[in-house]
Each structure stands twice: as C-alpha cells, then as structure tokens.
Amino acid sequence: MPLPQSWLQQPPTPSQAHSELALARQQVLTKPPGSLGKLEQVAITLAGLSGSETPAVDPVRMVIFAGDHGVCAEGVSAFPQAVTAQMIANFAHGGAAISVMAKELNASLEVVNLGTVGEVPELPGVIDQVIAPSTANMAHTFAMTREQVEAALTSGDNAAERAKTAGCRLFIGGDMGIGNTTSASAIACALLGHSPQQLVGPGTGLNAEGVSRKAAVVEQALARHGDSKDPLTVLASLGGFELAGLVGAIMGSAARGIPVLVDGFIVSAAALIAVHQQPGVRDWLLFAHRSAEPGHNAVLEALEASPLLDLGMRLGEGSGAAVAVPLLRSACALHNHMASFADANISGKSEE
C-alpha cells in the first residue's frame, strides 16, 4: 500500500492577500486595535486560510481515531485496554464528552476503529477499518510495520477527503486508545530530544509510582528506537494506529485546504509528526487548548503554538478542541459583522 499523496506534498500556501485585507479591516472596526486579543488574530488567520474576506468555520467535522497499544502489557495505564472498545460504543450511543459536544455544536462526528483488543460490534457512526487488534509492544520492537503505518495514514487521509466532500471548513481530530499518552510521550521525546522524566505524565490517572514506571518504559522504548528523527520511522517505531490516523488526517486536511483545530497532547504529538514531515502543514493548524498533561507544553513550544484556552483539561477525544469552537465562531462573527468607524459614524483614534 503506497503512502497517501498528502504525505508526499506540501499543502497550499494561505492567501497573504486575504490575511492583509483582514488585518486592515480589524484596524477600522469600532474598537481599539488589538482589543479583542487572540480573536482578532484567529479571524485574520482564517481569512488567509479560507481565501475569503468573510471567514467561517462551519460546517465542522470531528473524527475520532481509535486503536489499542501493545505497550499496555508494561502496566502503563490506570485503565484496562477493554475501555478502548467500550468507549467506541459510548461515542456511538452519544454518551461521551465529544458526542455531547458534537451535538451541542451541530458538528458531524465520525469514529474510525483502527483496531482494538475488545470486540466492537457494528455501530452507527463507526467506520470499521481494523488494521490489527493492537500495535506491538514498543518497549521491545517497532509498534507498527510500514504497511500498518501506511494503512493508518491512508485511513486518516480518507477521513480528510470525506470532510472535503462534505464541504467542511474546520477539521477536528480526536483520539481514543488506552496507553496512547505513553506513545505520544515517546514520540515527543524522540523528535525533541527531551527525557521521559520531563514529559511523561499521569495519563488516565497514574499515581507517582505509576508515572515513574511509565517513564522507565518510555526510556526503554527510546533506547530500542535509537536516534532516528525520520517522521515515518518515529511513527512506526513509537506510535499507534490512532496516532498515525491522526497524522494522515492532519496532513490530508492541510493538503485539501481545510484548517485543523488541534486538541491536546495526543493530537499535538500527531501534529508534530506531520509538521516534521511537511513544514507547510503548520500554517493550517490552530491550537485549541493547553492540556494538563506535562508533555504538551514541550510540543506546543516546538510548534510555536499559543493555544486559545487553558482549562486544565486532559480528556482527549477532541474535547478541548470542541470547547474552543465557539471562540472561532465568535472571532468570525465579530470580524464579519462589526461596523467600521465610518459605517457607524464614530470618530476613530486621534493621531498624536
């Protein structure tokens, strides 16, 4: 199976002309320049990404990628692996946080099952693209074969294509996979050169002893992995099916001109892989929130990202990104519909 085209090509360049028009408009709206803070920059960024003087983010597409991790055999999670399959059912039945938020935001929601230890029956809204029941144990061997990585990347790329066909203007990727903070921490350490002790956190709720054990497992995996920073090698060696699916979706969305609102630590680790592979992907990323997971700060710093929110969230699923959607909608509404000083017959700032 060949790599998807989005893995091999740079995404389009955002429209500088529309960004400049948006900046000029922000200067004449009935407010002191800069007084709406990050909302102004969001509107300017979205204008450039959409190539429009009236940016918008609707319709919104959310896609959760699910997969299990062989490294769970090392005792790195407070929850059993059965939870991954059980949560897929919870997504489908509307009981999960992201399910509630998708309904609240009138956003479309897909779940892509890439392989779970537990059995997943046929469920509404769940796309079955199982690669294997689980990745291999990254502490001892490559987590995925090249063929498995390519299958997961292609699954993500196909999700981006479905979003494009549906006319979506904003893509949100989410994750479900017990053990995936271990994988994300290893990826971040491999690409950024940090130690596991700096980046490994509690994940689903490990105590201090559990975090220490998890860091030791990541250290073992990194020693086995070696020094390679090649994105495909790092992904195959230390990643997971859902992480590779997210990488494919992020790169596929950027290649198709769809902005991506990045969630927390897991999705940011996938974004880090994507940007290392194709630096132009970075232009298409907006960052929703700062996760409470300690490794997220290092990834955000590496991506030169300033997230919109800091709510102490660490749930995953795309939930932090979902919470930020109303901010993007507000930024667009203010930009598009506020009056200018001339429109409202209001005196502008005096020149001193």
DRENVEXLUM-346275 format. One record per residue: x negated, y negated, z of N, C-alpha, C, O, CB in turn; residue in one letter. Coordinates in pm, whole numbers, plus 50000, padded with zeros to 5 digits. Atoms other than C-alpha are relative to their C-alpha. Glycine has a CB too. Example, Ala and Ser with C-alpha at 12.3 -4.5 7.8 and 13.67 -1.06 7.14 Angstrom:
499115011950000487705045050780499104988050000498064988250066500994999750125A
500825011949994486335010650714500774989150073500264978050090499594995449858S
***
This chain:
499155012150000500005000050000499124987650000498344985850093500964999950123M
500845012050005498394966949894500464989550102501594989850151500024994049859P
499655011149913498284936150114501024991049931500984989449809498754991950039L
499065009550061501184911750062499274987849945498204984149995501074995550103P
500655011350068500374882249838499714988550095498714981550079500864995249885Q
500205011249906500744857650127498725001650080498174991750128501204998950095S
501254997849927497724873950296498804995149919497744992249974499845014850034W
501115002450090495594865749994499934985749946498934982149884500095009349887L
499985013350061496574829949902500274989150103500934991450205501054999449889Q
499745011549913496584795750063501444995449979501954996049867499004988449970Q
498655005350014500044781450133499984986349933498914980349920500694998950137P
499965013250062501224749649961499564989050096499624990650218501394997049948P
500405011449919499934716250082501224991350030501974988049938498894991649928T
498865008949968502514694950270499904986949922498814982749883500054997150151P
499945012350078503624663150093499524988150083500214983450173501434997649948S
500535011849931501424634650212500874987749973501044979250060498554997349956Q
499165011550036503674610150028501234999250090501604988450135500435000849853A
498815000149916506734620750228499664997750148500434991650221500775013249985H
500455003049863504784620250555499804985050017500174979350120498705007650033S
500245014549992503754584450479501304992149996501444982150067499094995449886E
498685006550002507324574450392500685001350137501304991950185500905006149889L
499394997849869508494589650720499344991350107500024985750193499925014850040A
500725008649906505804571250915500444985549984500684978550082498465001149980L
499565013850024506804538550751501414997850053501704987250109499944996849850A
498635001449948510444544650840500014999250152500764991450210500875011849953R
500065000349854509564551751202499604986350053500004982450163499025010650051Q
500485013049955507904517651221501094989249997500954979050063498864995649913Q
498975010450013511114498851129501335003950064502304996550052500224996849853V
498774996449930513724517851329500164991550126499194986050177500005015150036L
499705009049889515414499451615499505005750133500285010350217501524997350008T
500694995249880512924509451884498574994949995498074991849887500045015850011K
501445002950004509394500451987499275011549933499585023149961499454997650142P
500734989250065506974520151767499375009550101498735005250197498914994249909P
500564989849910505984552751936500845003250120500495012050199498684995750045G
499234998449876508714550452198500755013350009501205017150117500974988750014S
499394986749996510224584052100498965011150011499295022950001500865002149876L
501054990249971506894601052160499865010649893499825007649774500285006550130G
500234988950092506444635452006501135001949900500935007849794499815012850078K
498884998650093509874633851845499724992649869500164996949762501294994950063L
500355007350122508524608051601499045008249914499235009249793499384986350035E
500984992350077505564629751502500645012649941500305016649830498815003950089Q
499304988350052507834660151465500754996449872500695003749773500985005750105V
499245004350118510044641051221499074997249882499385000849768500834987550033A
500965003050106507034628851023499435012949942499315014449821498864991050054I
500544987050044505574663951010501015007549916500685012949810499585008550121T
498964992750073508874679250899500314993549866500645000449770501275000950084L
499795006850129509284652850629498955004549899499265007249783499944984750018A
501064995450088505924662850485500165014549961499915018249846498674998050065G
499844985750028506664700050513501195002649907501145011549822500175007750130L
498804997850081510114697050357499964992549868500774995249779501224996050078S
500055008250121509084671750091501264991749985501784989949875499805008749877G
498735007350000512114651150189499924988050092499254988550195501175009150041S
499915011749912512804616750332501015002250112501044994550208500384987649920E
499024996749895515614632650537499775014350046500495023350005501474998149949T
500354986349958514024662850711501135006650079501934999950145498734999850084P
499014992149927516194690650856499395013650030498485018049961501325001549919A
500514986849963515594724151027501055011049987500745022750007499474999750142V
498944990050014518914741650967500165003849854500034995349766501334994850057D
499764988949907519614769150886498695005250064497625004450005500725011449927P
501124994349926517334785451145500075015249993501145021050014500014995150149V
500084985450000516214821651109499095004750113497964999850127499495005449861R
500814993849896514974841951408499825014849966500795021749933500664998350140M
500294985950026513274875651356499135005350113498045000250137499315001949862V
500774993549894512114897851643499395012849943500095021149885500915003250125I
500704987750039509504924351564499715008250125499225003050225498674996749923F
500164991349883509374954051800499085011649967499135017249858501375005250047A
500904988650017506714980651846499355003750131499144995250218498944997049895G
500654995249877505095001852115498505001349983497985002349871500595013450042D
501465000549996501425002652216499445012250074499855015450185499534987150068H
500654988549938499255033052286499204996650123498975005250207499125006649901G
500815004049885497205013152537500795000550130500224999650238499464985949978V
499204998749877500115016452780499615012450081499905013150200501495000849964C
500494988249928498575050252869498994996250108498725004150199499375009849902A
501005004649902495995029853064500634993050120499924988050207499014990549932E
499335006249885498635016153305499914984950002499684979050107499435005350126G
500175014550010498554980253180501294992150016501264979850010499384996649869V
498725007149991502244971953224500765004150126500645015450174500855002749876S
499154997149885504644969453517501285007349960502005012450046500354987250073A
498794993750049507434983553296499665012149915498615012349849500844990049920F
500254988350085507705017553124500244996849853500984987449821500895011750042P
499875002450143507465019752744501445001849951501814996349847499095009249923Q
498614998050042511095031152725500744986849986501744986049915500725008950100A
499325012950002512034994552777500014994049860500964986849825499334990450098V
500045005950135510984985252420501245004149921501934995649865498725004349925T
498834995150073513665007352262501294995250065502254991849996499995015349993A
498805004549930516194997852530500294985449972501464981449961499845002350151Q
499795014150029515644960952461500464997849856501194988349830498724992250026M
499495001150137516214966152088501525001350002502224993849934499365010849908I
498544998449987519684978552180500624987850067501724983650031500335012750080A
499495011949931520114948852413500084988049905501034980249911499104996550120N
499955010550102519244925052128501245001849914501994992449889498725000149913F
498904997250093521784941951903501364997650064502314993549996499925014349951A
498725001449931524514940552165500224986050058501244983450121500105010250111H
499825013949961523954903652240499664996750143500004985950191501384996149975G
500245002349858522694907352597498674993850034498464989850149500105012650071G
501335005449972519124894852564499994984849992500884978749933498985005949902A
500105014750000517984859052614500024994549858500724984749831498714995650072A
500055005450136517194854352246501335001949928501684993949841498875006849921I
498684997850060520584868952149500954988850041501714983649959500585013750041S
499175010849949522314843452368499634986849933500504979149892499864998850153V
500445012750060520194815052230500334999349851500694988749801498494998250021M
499665000050143520744825551868501464996349980501804988549891499715013749936A
498585003150009524484824351923500254985350035501034978549968500815009250093K
499835013849955524244791152108499554990149891500154979549874499214997650129E
500585009050100522154775951827500575002249861500214995349766498505001849996L
499454996450131524174791451544498875003649903498884999449787500864988549943N
501134995650080520954807151417500175014849967500725022450047498664997650075A
499934985750036520734840251231498885007550071497775002450088499905001949845S
500954991949923518964868151420499865013749937500855020649913500455001350148L
500334986550045517264899351286499075006550101498294999750168499354999749859E
500964992249922515464926751477499395010349906500125017749839500695006950125V
500694990450086512834947151292499275010050088498335006450159499014992849902V
500624989549922511924980151455498885006449920499135013049819501045010650043N
501174994750070508394989751351499475012750063498535018750011498914989749996L
500414987349941508045019451585499994999950151499224992650213498655003649950G
499904999449855508995028251941499925014550048500315023849978501314993450047T
500074986849937508345057452173501415005350026501695017150005499194999450132V
498614996249977512025057752268500795000149870500464992949776500654990550099G
499184999050121514655066752013500924987949989501524983550087500835013050001E
499135011450027516545037851855501085004649902500765007849787499204987749942V
498944996050093519945046751706500274988949898499724977949910501305003350077P
499615010350096521405028151410500814989350073501804992450139500815006149881E
499385011149927522404993851542500234988349906499464986249813499134995850119L
499755011850084523944962551388498894989750017498484986850130501364993850033P
501025010549994521344936251301498595005150020497654997250028500324990750108G
501334994249982518444960451347499555006449869500225015149815499995010650116V
500574994650123516274967851043498975010550038497995007350106499364988849911I
500874988849962514585001851077498885001449898499115006049786500825013250010D
501184998750087511075000650927498865006450078497755001350083499574986249943Q
500934993349908509315025151158498735004449926498795010849821500685012350065V
501324996150052505595029651090499515012550072498995021750009498994988450016I
500374988749914504895053751380500674997350135501084986050160498415001850013A
499405002649869506275058651733499234990150085499804983850174500135012950075P
500845008949921503365038251871498684998249929498305006449845499795005650144S
501395001150044499955024551789499155010150079499625016050176499464985450020T
500954992149923496915044351902499514991750119499784979750128498805004549911A
500505006649880495205035852231498754992049965497694997849940499705010350112N
501115008550044492975006152151498805000550094497714996250056500474985849989M
501144998749909490805013252456498995010249947497825009849983500495004150139A
500864989050046489415043552272499795000549850498815006449803500595013050044H
500104999350146489995038551898500764988349939501444980950010500565013549947T
499225010350067491425014751638501495002150029501985013450024499745000149847F
498574998949969495035007151728500795004349877501755012049889500544986650052A
499284997150124496155009651364499045003349888497924998449884500884988249960M
500734997950124494915023351036500254988049909501164980149932500435013349931T
499795010850095494544999250746501385001249936502064991149915498905000149891R
498704998050063497655014850588501134995550092502124989750046500195014849963E
498985004349904499665008550905500034984850012501114978850020499735006250138Q
500055014749995498484972350923500684994249877501474984949887498534994950009V
499405005150123499454966950561501515001849999502234993249949499385006949879E
498564997749993502884982250622500674989750091501744984550058500315014250052A
499425009849907503494958950919499944986049941500904978449953499265000350135A
500105013150065502204928250731501064998549893501684987949879498604998149939L
499005000450107504474936950441501404998450057502234991350000499935012649915T
498715001549934507434940550676500244985450039501344980150020500095009150124S
499875014149964506774905450807500174991149880500984981849881498814995550079G
499895007850124506294891550458501405001349941501974991649892498945004649898D
498644997850051509614907050353501034992350082502024987350028500345015050001N
499095007949915511314890550652499974985349960501014978749958499615001650150A
500115013850047509984857050532500724998249867501344987849844498524996049986A
499305000750128511324864450185501514999850020502224992549951499605011849911E
498555000249971514784871950330500414986350052501484981350018500375011050103R
499715013449948514644838850517500054989849887500924981149885498944995950105A
500035009250113513714820450197501255001749913501864991949872498735002349916K
498824997350083516514837350001501264994650066502184990249996500145015149976T
498845005049928518984827150273500004984750013500934979050071500065006250138A
500065014649995517894790650239499584994550134499854982850163501324994449965G
500385004649866516434788650590498894989549993497994990349909499555011850086C
500985010949997514424757550676499085000750121498174992550134500724986850000R
500864998249883512874769751002499965014850035501005021350043500494991450122L
500184985849965511444803851093499485000950142498534994050180499035007149901F
500464997049865511084816451449499755015050010500665023049986501034995350109I
500334985949978509294849251515500015003150148499574994950230498645003449939G
500004995549862509794868551836499395013950011499215020849910501425000050056G
500674987449978508204899151990500695008450107501275003150201498554997650038D
499624990749895509194929852187499085012049992499045019049891501495004349987M
500904988549998506634955852287499295000850133498394992950160499004999249887G
500674998449871505634967752632498515002449974498135010949893500635011950082I
501454999150018501854963252656499434989749905498224989249884499645013649950G
500555008750105501604935752397499224987950052498484981749975501124995249914N
500885010749950500064909452627498565005250011497624997450001500494994850137T
501334994149999497134933552661499384998849861498224994949847500055014850043T
500475001050138496814934652283499714985549961498664982749902501035006049905S
500205014250033497224896852244498764994450070498024986650011501244991850038A
501185004649926494584890652512498735004949933497764997449920500045004950146S
501184994550067492134913652334499724992749870498574989749838500185014949974A
500165007550126492754895952001499404986350027498474982149959501354998649927I
500505013549968492204861752159498545000550044497744992150004500864993550109A
501394998749956489014873352330499075002749881497994996949872499875011350104C
500834996350113487674888552008499764988249907498654986249858500635011549923A
500115011150095488354857751795499374987650062498724979849993501364996649945L
500435012549937487494830852050498765001550087498164991550128501124994550084L
501214997849921484654846952245500174998450150499184997650222498954990749955G
499765001049856486314843852587499935013850065500045024049997501374993550027H
500024987349927486034870552855501425004050039502274995250053499104999050125S
498674995749955489054891752956500394993850134501564991050158500045015250011P
499695005949869488784877653308500564985849986501304981250073498754999850089Q
499485013450024489524843153162501425000149945502214991149975499084992549905Q
498755000550077492524852752950501085009750045502265007150022499695002649858L
499004989749966494244883653091500864995350116500364990350216499315013450035V
499055004349897497384876353294500955011250039500745022750002500794988049950G
499114989949943500264894253466500985006349902501575016649933500774994050111P
499054994150095502374900253155501395001250059502004991250096499525013749957G
498654997949949505614915853273500094999550152501165001950207500505013249953T
499925001749855504684910553638499025008350080499365012850189501365003250044G
501014992449926501494928653740499524992150121499474979850119498825003649909L
500645006549885500014921454082498514998149969498045001649861500205008550130N
501425003250023496364910854124499205012349964498335011849878499404993350123A
500714987550031495144946754123500305004649857499425009149785500395011150101E
499604996150134497114953953807499354991349895498934996349791501514999349986G
500645009150095495724923053632498525003649985497995003449875500154985350047V
501414996250004492184933853724499815012849917498875013849839499465002150144S
500074987650078492824968753582500224997149851499535002749765501055010250051R
499705003750138494304953553266498794993149935498474995949820501244990649994K
501185006950053491244930953220498895010149970498175008749871499504989450100A
501024989750022488984961353254500305008149873499395011849800499905009550121A
499604992850121490954979252981499694991649876499174996849777501515003650005V
500315008950113490644949052750498494999549978498034999549864500554985750026V
501465000250012486904947952825499515012849931498605012349847499354998550140E
500364987250062486644984752729500344999849851499555004449768500745011750070Q
499595000750141488554978552406499074990949921498724994049807501454994949989A
500895009450068486334948952317498615006149979497995003949875499884987050079L
501294993250015483174969352379500065010249887499115011549809499595006850133A
499814990550109484524996152148500134992849865499624997649764501255008650025R
499765007550123485564969951890498724994249942498514994949821500994988850026H
501225006450049482214952151865500194985349973501084979050032499535006949873G
500055014650018481534917051733500804994949881500814982849858498584995849985D
499325004550121483684915851418501094989950031501914991850121500595012049925S
498945010049992485834884851379500844999749872501674990749854499414986150028K
499194999150120487274895051043501465002150040501755011550114499515011549907D
498624999449950491044889351086500675013649983501365018350074500824989749930P
499374987150023492154922250931499425010750091500145019350141499845004249855L
500654990349912489604942051132500454998150144500765007950212498494998749991T
499535002749864490564924951459501445004650018501785010650121499884984950032V
498604996149992494254930751387500155015150006500915020250088500774994449881L
499924985450001493764967651306499435006150127499975015850180499275005649879A
500704994549885491414973551597500734997750131500805006650215498624994250008S
499495004249869493214954951876501474996049999502034992950104499194988450050L
498645005250009496684945851750501075010550023500825021450075500214993849867G
498854991249987500114961451745500894998249879500744988649804500794997250130G
499115000950115502824967951490500754986849998500854980349894500985011650001F
499205012349998504894938451608499134987649981499574977849922500774998950132E
500925011250022501864915351616499664998749853499624987649799498725001950083L
500305000450144500974924951259501224995449921501104988249822499535013849950A
498785004850064504614919951159500134984950011500524978149916501215006850061G
499945014549978504484885151309498984992749912499294982349855499754996650147L
501005006150087501254877251122500534999349857500414989049791498675007950005V
499444999850135502914887750798501124989949981501234983649877500505013749966G
498885009350008505994866950874499534985650003500074977149931500985002550114A
500535013649991503994835950968499344996049868499594985249816498984998850116I
500675003050126501834837750658500994999749884500874991549793498895010249973M
498994999750105504804846950441500894987750001501264982849895500855012450013G
499185012249990506844817550570499214988049948499744980049871500444997550145S
500835011250047503974793150513499835000449849499914990149782498615000350069A
500184998650145503404806850163501244995849924501164991449809499635014449964A
498735003450064507084800750086500504986150038501624982450004501065010350035R
499635013649964507124765550231501034999050110501824989550113500504992949880G
499075000349887509104773950546499214996950127498335004750163500785013550013I
500685002749873507924757150870500295010950102501375016750104500444986450055P
499904989849896507324781051160499924993350135498974986050164498885010849985V
500035004849862508214771951518499445011350086500105021650105501424995550051L
500734989449931505704792051723500435000850145500534990750215498484997649990V
499584997549862506814807752050498775000250093497904991650080500775013550010D
501034999849896504494817552337498745007649965498275007149852500575005750121G
501324994050011501354838152389499895010349888498945009949810499635006450131F
500084989350099502124868152168500054994249858499194997349775501155010250020I
499855005750134503314848151866498814990849969498384989949854501344992349988V
501165008750022500454823351913498765008149965497945003849885499744991350124S
501124991150036497954852251903500125004449855499135005149783499955012350094A
499774996650141499534862951574499684988049911499104989649803501465004649978A
500315012150076499294826851452498504997749990498004993049888500684987750064A
501465001450000495614826551548499375008949892498475004749820499425003550139L
500454990950106495024856951325500294993849863499424993449775500685013950012I
499575005650129496974840251042499124988149959498724987149843501474995650006A
500785012050030495024807551065498545003749973497884997449890500094989850116V
501364995550030491684825951078499925005849859498895004649793499545010550104H
499974994550135492704843550758500184989149895499464988849794501105010249988Q
499715010950094494124812750581500174987050078501254984550131501295003149916Q
499925012349919493344779150749501184991149964501704984050051498734992249985P
498885008550040496084761850547501315003650066502254995750063500175000649854G
498794996149928498694781250744500264990450116501414987950153499885014650052V
499845008649882498034757651036500934988249975501654983950065498644994850045R
499155011550033499814729150856501485003150017502284994050039499744995449857D
498594996049999503084749050865500485004250136501605009250150500225011149903W
499664995449865503064755851239500364988350092499634978550102498855007950060L
499605008649889504964736851508499995008650125500305020550119501424993349976L
500174992049879504434747751868501054996150104501164984550143498584998350057F
498825002649918507414751252097499674997350146500134987550203500935011549991A
500205001349855506084756152448498675005950043498045013549971501155006850076H
501214994849938503144763452674500415011250096501105008850195499214988750075R
499624988549918503524798152823499274999750134498214993750148499695013149927S
500664998449870502734806153185498905010649994498105011650087501035003650106A
501064989950017500534834753055498674992849980498574984449890500315009649879E
501215008250000496954822253116499274999649866498634989649836499065005050103P
500715000050127495584832452775500564990249899499884986849802500025013549942G
499385008750099497994809252596499274986849986499164981549875501454997550035H
500695012950006496084777752685498805000649906498574991349828499544995750139N
501184998750085492934790552514500385000849853499704995149768499195012450039A
499564998750139494844799652198500514986549948500204982649836501105010749988V
499505013150040496634766052188498854990349974498884982849877500934994350108L
501165008850017493324747852230499285003349869498874994349796499035001250120E
500684996050123491774767951947500784995749877500184992849773499795015149998A
499145004050112494724759251722500284985050000501034980149915501315007750006L
499815014549987494584722451829501494996750005501984987949935499334992549882E
498555001149991498224725551928500434993050129499894995750236500645013749992A
499405006849886500224702952157501485003750003502284997649932499814984349991S
498624995150003503464721452239500984989850055500624980850132500115012850079P
498955009449961506744703352292500405001450146500734991650212501205002049913L
499454997449868507664719752622498995007450088498105014450039501295008249988L
500754992249903506064733252939500965003350114501094995750210498714992250052D
498934996449907508764751553134499645012050088500495017150160501265003049922L
500394988349922506764779553294500585013049946500645022850019500424998150142G
499394988050059508374804753056498915010049959497805006149923500874996249878M
500914989450048506714838252973500805012449961500345023649981498945003550107R
499114988950033509594859652847499665006449866499805018549850501434995349998L
500154994750134508664863252480501334999849927502204991649956499435014150004G
498784998750082511364873552229500224988349904501144988849823501205001250091E
499705012350072511054839152068500834990350082501304980250031500705003049872G
499085007949916512994824752362499534985750023500344976550023500185006950135S
500515013649981510714794952422500184991549876500474979549885498555000350039G
499775007350126510934785352056501474996449985501804985549940499525008349879A
498565002650011514714788352067500404988050085501224979850042500815012450043A
499675011149910514884764352360499554986649940500134976249970499345002150138V
500535012550059512874738852156500754995749874500564984549828498555001749967A
499295003550125515174739651850500804987150014500754978949923500925011449959V
499265012649990517474711951985499104987649995499544977049952500784999850129P
500925011450010514404689452014499684997049854499624985349815498705002950078L
500265002250142513624694451646501234994149931501114985249848499605013249931L
498775005550056517254687951557500164985350039500564977049958501245008150046R
499915013949955517174656251767499024991149926499354979949886499744999150151S
501015007750072513964644651601500494996649860500314985349814498685007749993A
499505002350136515544648651257501184990250000501254981249917500425013349934C
498825008749994518834632051358499604985550026500114976349962500965004850109A
500455013649969517074601951508499314993749879499564982149846499055000150121L
500725005150116514814598151208500944996449885500774986249819498975010249953H
499135001650117517594601550953501114989750020501564983649923500615013249965N
498765007549980520394581751118499874987350083500804979350087500995008850064H
500175012749930518954554351338499974988449901499504990049788498725000250086M
500065012050084519354519451196498614993950004497884995250103501064989650045A
501225008049999516394498751093500324986450061501494982950078499404998649856S
499785013449948515894463851238500784991749899501674984049936498664993350034F
499305007750104517044449450906501465004449989502344996049977499295001849863A
498634994950008520134472150892500864994350113502014990450091500025015450006D
499235004049883521194461951242499914985250031500484980550129499565007850119A
500115014549977520274425051212499354997050134499764987850204501374993449993N
500695001649872517914428351509498574995349971497925000149879499995013550082I
501355005150019514674409151542498985010750035499115017850134499784987450086S
501054990349975511584430551517498964994450094499104983550149499365004249870G
501105003849910508364429051718499324987549947499024986649828498985011550015K
500675012350039506764394651713498515002449977497895010150050500204989150106S
501454999350022503264391251567499334989850091499704978150093499644997449851E
500685009149906500924376651826498664995749942497934988050005499805006750138E
***
